Amino acid sequence: MVNRDEFMKILDDQRKKYTHKDVARHFKGWNKTLQYFFTDLDEYYVIELVDGNPKPIVQQKLDNPDIMYTMSTETFLALNRGEITGLKAYQQGKLIVKATMPEIMKLQKLDKL
């Protein structure tokens, strides 16, 4: 079972990546809602970006998020530790992403951090 404190810290670290000096300019003007659904927890978390700036994480389910991620906490942690790439997780069916291709391309900039 996942350590809740570690999980929430890494989710918040993911949120903070949008303000990192190496990628922040790419997200300027972005007003998007990103929803994460963690299948093993049966929980939804939302990060809202307003002009590229992330708001605090909220635990809630949205009807129509702009971008939707579905995965287990194990996959999420492996992605953030660099143990698996997003593409590999997607190909193995461990990650489902609902987003437009331009959104996916932009989000890949976060993988380099």
HELIX and SHEET records of a PDB file:
HELIX    1   1 ARG A    4  LYS A   16  1                                  13    
HELIX    2   2 LYS A   17  THR A   19  5                                   3    
HELIX    3   3 ALA A   24  PHE A   27  1                                   4    
HELIX    4   4 THR A   73  ARG A   81  1                                   9    
HELIX    5   5 GLY A   86  GLN A   91  1                                   6    
HELIX    6   6 MET A  101  LEU A  107  1                                   7    
HELIX    7   7 GLN A  108  LYS A  112  5                                   5    
SHEET    1   A 5 ASN A  53  PRO A  54  0                                        
SHEET    2   A 5 GLU A  43  VAL A  50 -1                                        
SHEET    3   A 5 LYS A  32  PHE A  38 -1                                        
SHEET    4   A 5 ILE A  67  MET A  71  1                                        
SHEET    5   A 5 LEU A  95  LYS A  98 -1                                        
END                                                                             
